[in-house]
Amino acid sequence: MKESIKQLLAGNQHWSEVKVKQDPEFFRRSALGQSPKFLWIGCSDSRVSPNDITETDVGELFIHRNIANLVVKDDLNLLSVLQYAVEVLKVEDVIVCGHYGCGGVNAALKNQKLGLIDRWLENIKEAYDYYQWEMADITDLEERSKRLVELNVLEQVNNLGKTEIIQNAWTKGNRPSLNGWVYELETGQIRILHEEITNNTDLAIACKYERKKAYEMARQ
Ligand code: CO
């Protein structure tokens, strides 16, 4: 575990030397440009490091991270990343990757007051409210948290699909596909929740299934 800024820089020195030893042209090639095939939207959590958990190298993932991997429709930061990834880099797949044990999701679930961040987490509460009937049925707190992590990924995939950027790409018959994943801290493994959504029909099916369940539960 590195504990000082000095150690980070020493780490960088070592990493770059090892890279050059393995592949003398690596950085020269890398400096020429990037053409990542994937956009990763994930949580800022230090344990869910996209390149590490997918065994990818620098240059392979275009990355946006925020607390609880949210896609907020007026977040200029995320939208700029998305537009650049889809329209300029032409990534083939967009991945929203949540993780169980997410501090952001748990804070929203427990209605904890943490200050400024509460305003950000309001966006999870929307998902929570939508599925409150299902959530109310789950009494075990850890199970509730896990389920909300999954539903949150679904909602964010849905939000992505509704952006003009994705809609424009799909209307032209282009990719990207949208994918919802969840990462398990205890095992280091990724589970697929929603796979290869490349049109509005598939998006609606992915969302409808969960929403229909929520609707039916509301009527019970
Ligand atoms: Co998190």
Boltz pocket constraint, residues with backbone or C-beta under 6 A from the ligand:
constraints:
  - pocket:
      binder: B
      contacts: [[A, 43], [A, 44], [A, 45], [A, 67], [A, 68], [A, 69], [A, 99], [A, 101], [A, 102], [A, 103], [A, 104], [A, 105]]
      max_distance: 6.0
